[in-house]
Amino acid sequence: MKPLPALARGLAAMALVCLLAACSTSAGPKASGPAPSGVAIWASSTDAVRRLERQADIPLSAAPTARDGDVRIDPGRQDQEIVGYGAAMTDASALLIQNVLTLAERQRLISELFGVDGLALNLLRVPIGASDFSPSHYSLDDVPAGTSDPSLAGFSMAKPLEAQIPALQAARKVNPGLVLMASPWSAPGWMKDSGSLIKGQLKLQNYDAFARYFVRYLDAMDQALLPVRYVTVQNEPAFEPADYPGMRFAAADRARFVAQHLGPALTARGTPVGILEWDHNWDKPEEPLAVLGDSAARAHVSGVAWHCYAGDPAVMAQVHRAWPDKDVFFSECSGGDWAPDWGGSLGWMTDNLIIAPTRAGSRGSILWNLALDENHGPRLGGCGNCRGVVTIDSRTHAITRNVEYYVLGHVSRFVRPGARRIASDGGPGGLTHAAFRNPDGSLVLLAHNASKAILRLTVAGGGQGFATDIPAGDVMTFVWREQVQRP
């Protein structure tokens, strides 16, 4: 949402030139680090002139005492371990990557999005069956109307094998540490009281079959060398969409399903898979609290996942305080034509989808579609003006890197898997921030000047510090290394 310092040169900046031109051949900017005694800075401005652009390094100096107004960093106060950042590999995204791009174009884009010298995305959400961003509605066990398949004899991965699985395999080849979170939009229609993928609720007599459906899917993904680390019980369980797969699943029913069926079924598999509760908006914290309040269900639930479309992000911290041993993840938010202002989206997303979840204990943030076409699809129902992290023009194959790309890049390129959030307090009014310590010891500060004026940022901690100006609306990532204090 705003402006900032100076342009740097070198290999990283050369790669950025390509990004700014939205060329499809770029492998992305290299996340080169600071000089041994300096602080590296990357900035995005509200006017979009700077987009994840390397600035001139600034010196790291002695700062023995933090003063009022300083951002105080304390690497000794560590919180959650970070899993990663990414988006959703919907059918739409996978079909564009696999079937629209040429092999060379696909390899370049996959390397740019997932490679360590690119955006370094490493956390992907995967629909189990169709979502609204699928060209057809399907489950993994569809049978003729009026029939059922309790033995799951008709279970098939044929649809995911068309594009989704190959696209995921290509991403995992570039990033072997890729973490997958899988979510169903609906149980197969025959399991529901509607008899359809559209609307309805899971019949009690099919709770066991739905749990085995999860197991069959997880086993199939293992066979495809795409192990899933987390599942959510149901995408947006408090909503029944009218024109795409969905399923209302009340909190008491989710608790029963997890406690008596899904939890025991996944435990019996032997391969650890975390079960995430809720996977819906900030406006109903009572829903995950009700499930976690059930001791039998709570024993199987590893965390809570959140969406952005209603409510206040502060509830993530509220629920985490109630159950601090449970993980937090931010699992979906989409930008779109309803928010065309680049700078406004940059600031809002950085604050609400990255910084607020991180400060609430989140181990990662996932945006919605990884890629959509020039018509906001392909899709069947649902959102007609959503925006992907990138747009792939189905006619020209041109790739546009949207504001979501840069919001993710401000953390994904610098905060490595296994990093720990560390304490960061204080700072001038209007500044939001979150800090991290990477496994290699480097420190990262993500900061956003949400005010309408230039702010003087002074950072202090561990006897070291630095200072710089942040123009109004700018998002900046700072990377530096602690200097060993010797007698």
Helices and strands as residue ranges (DSSP letters): H 11-20, E 38-44, E 53-54, E 58-59, E 61-62, E 71-81, E 84-88, H 91-95, I 96-100, H 103-114, E 123-128, H 158-162, H 164-174, E 179-184, G 189-191, G 204-206, H 207-223, E 230-232, H 251-257, I 258-262, H 263-269, E 274-282, H 286-292, H 295-298, E 301-311, H 314-322, E 327-332, E 335-336, H 342-349, I 350-355, H 356-359, E 362-369, E 371-372, E 386-387, E 390-392, E 399-401, H 403-412, E 420-426, E 431-437, E 442-449, E 455-461, E 464-470, E 475-481
